[in-house]
């Protein structure tokens, strides 16, 4: 009378196996979906097309939302970025400083960023427009050096090099500590000029006709915070971690907007490899009566360091891949059949 239990138990085991297989199928689907970052798709493609403006107002974004779901990609250390209290937080710690980049790429356009910078000697907050790739990139910068928090430095590079006669940055007085109050900083990039604005007031213009060479590449927005005290202490100062909060320095971004005048093929936006590159380069740019020459930077250009292609983070809460193989085998359908059959046989013998 004990043997009739065996078919019942094996049926129960089969149902468990099917349920487990269905659960794994849905888990795989969810994992695949979560790993895909999306961004607004421009309405036009090609240099002569028009793009949909892209704006992220972080005061309207829920805490804990990943910036990578809002139209950014991980250029470096995106783990040190998060949304909290109506701001995108850029965190510099002993491990790394982040570099978030926009997926939207434009040939001409205007970028507006409302930001409160990080503080302390050696800490640099940067907002750059960069062409894709890892070397010889066109670049437009605004940088805030913690050792001089009342000023912003503006600069540009063509094909990764400084332009003759424009080797040093131009520095503008903000009228107060930029780590204590937020301001809106804007750059308008056109085929004939670059214009920098602070709180919608024009501060600097570079004319293509007066700059040889001049930028020609489509650009993306990069936002970051980095420790410049190792590579350029004369420019940025030496970082003092005793002034940090929980060994971190933070910059707060409240709003980002890109208004493209023309855009490029959206499929070409994300580079094949991401790079550990400081957002912005110390030095650069042309003299102007309205600006004071910036602190003299060490005579070097930041050299991007190639790293492996961007890797997706594992699903939150999941064990590292190398630790999951044994568990996965044990919980596979075959493993469950064997285990439950053994239990059934043991019960039959009772």
N, C-alpha and C positions, 0 to 999 in steps of 0.2 A: 504493500500500500504506500510505500515511500516513493516509488518510481514516478507516479503521475506528477510529482512536483517538478521533475526535470523539464518537460516541455514548457510548463508555465514559467519557470525561471529563465529558460533560454529565450522565450518570447519577450519577457521583461528586459533581458539583456539586449536583444535586437532593437527594441524600442529606444533604449538608452543610447545605443550606438547611432541610430538614425537621428535622434535629437541632438546628440553631440556633433554629428556631421553638419546638420543644419545650422547649429550655433556657430561652428567654425566658418561656414560659408558666409553668414551674415557678418561675422566679425571681420573677415577678410574684406568684404565690401565696404564696411565702415572705415577700416584702416586706409583703404585705397582712396576713399572720398576725402578723409581728413588730411591726407598727404598732399592734396592738390591745392595750391595757392591760386586765387583768382584776383583779377583786377578789372576795372572798367575797360571795355574794349573800345578803342577809338572808332569814330564813325567813318574816318577816312584813312586810307593808307597811301604811302608814297609821299615824297617831299612836297608835292603840290596839294595834297589833301588837307582837310581840316580835322582836328581831333576834338573829342568831347572834353571840356575842362574837368579836372579832377581835384576835388576838395575833400579833405578830411578834417572835420571839426571834432576834436577829441573830447570836448565837453558833452558831446552827444553819443559817445561810445561807452559801452558798459565796461566797468573794471574787469580785468582779466582777459579781455579780447586780445587775440594775437595780432600784432601789427602786420604779420605776414598774410592775414586774411583781408587786409584793407587796401592792397595795392602796392605794398612794399615787398622787397625780397632781401634775403640775408646776404649782404656783401661781406660781412665779417661779424662774428660774435653776436648774433641776434638774440641769443639767450639772455643778454644783458639789456634787453628792451622789454617794456611792458606798459600797459595802460592802467592808470590809477588816478582817481580824483580829477578827471577831466583833462589829463595830460598824457602825452606819450613820454615816458621816462627813458632817458639814455643814461645807462649806469657804467661808470668806470670803476673797476676794482683791480685787485692784484692780478687777476687772471687775464683780463682783456678789456678793451674798450670797443663799443659797438660801432658798426657802420651799416646803417639801413639805407637802401636805395629804392627809388621809385621804379616800378615796372614800366611806367609811361615814359617814353622817349620822344623828344621833340626836336625839330630842326630849328625852329624859332619859337619864342614864347616868353612868358613872364612867370616867375616863381615868387610866391609870398610865403614866408615862414614866420610865425609868431612864437617866440622862444625866450625863456629865461635861462641863462647860461650856467654852466658849472663854475665853481670857484677854486681858488688855491693856486699858488705858484706851481708851474709844471703841467697844469691841466689845460688842455686846449679843447674848446668846443668849436666845431666846424660845420659849415653848411656850404656844400660844394655842388657845382654842376660839372659832371664828368662825362666824357664820351666812353663808350664801352671798350673792352679789352683790358690788357694788363700793362701795356707799355705804350709810350708815345701818345698819350691822351691829351686832348684839349680839355681845359679846366678853367672854371671861374670860381673864386673863393670869397667867402666871408669867414673870418676866424676871430675868436675871442680868446686871448691869452690870459690865464688866471693871474699872472703877475701884474697885469695892467687891465683891470676889469672895467674901467670907464671908457674904453675905446674898442672899436672894431677895426680889423685890418682887412683891406680889400686887395685882391691880386688876381692875376690870370696867367695861364701858360698855354702855349701852342705846341702841339705834338710833344708834350712832356717837357718842354724847355722854356726857359725865361726868354722874353723878347728883349732884344738889345735896346737899351734906353729905358727899360721897364723892369729892372732887376729887383727893385725893392717894393714892398707893399706900401699902400697909402692907408693912413690911419685916421679915423674920424672919432671925435669926441661925442659920446652918447649923452653926456650930462649927468651921469650917475653910474652906480655899480650895476652892470648888466646881469649879475647873478641875483640881484635883489628885486628887479622889476623887469617884466617882459616888454619887448618891443617887437614890431613887425619889420623884418628885413626883406627886401625884394631885389631881384635881379631881372632885368629885361635883356634877353639875348636876341639880337637880330643880325642879319647878314651884313649890316653896315655899322653896327654899334653895340656896345655893352653899356648898360646903365645900372648903377646901384642906387637903391633908395633906403632910407631909414624912416619908419613911420610915414611912408608915402611922400617924403621929401627927397627930391633928387640930390644925391651927394657927389656922384662921379660919373663921367661919361668917357668911354674910350671909343674913338672913331676908327673904323676899319681902314680908312684912307690914311690915318696917322700911325697905324701899327703895322709893321711888316716883320714877320708874317702875321696873319689874323686867323682866328678860329674858323673852322669850316665844318666840324663834325656835329651830328646830332648829340644832344646831351640828356643826362638823367640827373635827378636830384639825389644827393647823398647827405645824410645827417649822421654826425658821430661825435664822440668824445674820446680823446686819447691822451696818453702820458707822453709828453714830448721832452721830459727832463733827461732822458738817456741820450737821445739823438741830437737834441738842440737845446741844451741847458742855457746857453748864452741868450737865446731868443725867448724861451718859455720860462726859464727858472727851474729850480729843483723842486720836485713834488714833496709835500709834507703830509704824510699819511696820518699824523697825529691830529691834523685839522679835519680829517674826514669824519663822516658819521657811519659807524659800523664798517669802516674800511671801504667806503664807497664815496664817489663824487657824482652828483646827479645834475643833468640838464633837463629842463621841462619844456616840452613843445605843446602848445595848445591848439595850433591850427596850421595846416599845410594846404597850399593851393597851387596848382599848375594850370595856367591858361595857355595852351599851345596855339600858336598862329599857324603852324604846319607841323605834321608829324611824319614818322617813318613807319615801315612795316612792323606791326606789333610783334610778329614772331621773332624779330631780331633783337628784342629788348634785353633779355637776360644773357649775359656772357656765358660761355661754356664752362669757365672756371671762375670761382670767386677769388679774391686776393686780399691778403693782409696788407692793406695800404692805409696809411694815415690819411684821413679825409682832409685834403688841403695840404699845401706845401708852404713852409715858412719862406718869406721873402716875396719878391716880385713887384711889378707895376710901375706906372708912369707918374712923374711929379704933377702936382696941381696946386694952384694957389690956395684952394680951400682945405687942403689937407696937410698934415705933418708927416714927414717920412717916418716909417715904422722903425722899431728897433732893428738894428742890423742882424740879419739871420746868418747862421753858419752857411758857407757857400756850398750847398749841396742840394740835390733834388732827391725827393723820396723815391726809393727804388721798390716797386711792388715785388712782393715775394709770392710766387705761385704756390698754391696749395691745392689739395685734391678738390674735385668738383663738389658743389654743394650737396650735402647729404641730408636726407630727411631725418628728423628726430623720431625715435621709436614712439609708439603710442604711450601716452602718459600712464604711468603705473605699471607698465610692462617690464618684465625682466630683460636685461641685456640679451641680445640675440645669442651670444655664445653660451649663455646659461639656460636657454630655453630648449635646446635640442633634446636633452634627456627627458625633460618633462613633457615635451611634445610627443615623443615616441611613446611614453607611458600612457598618454591620454588619447592616442590615436585610436580609430575604430578597431583595428586589429588588437591593440593592447587591451581595450575594454572587453572585447569578446573573450580573450584568453583569461583575463582576471575574473570576469563574471562566471565563465564556465567552471573555473576552479572553485568558486564559491558555491555554485550549484551542486557540483559533485560532492563537495564536503557536506552539504546539507543532506544529500541523498544518503550518505553513509551514516547519518545520525540514527 
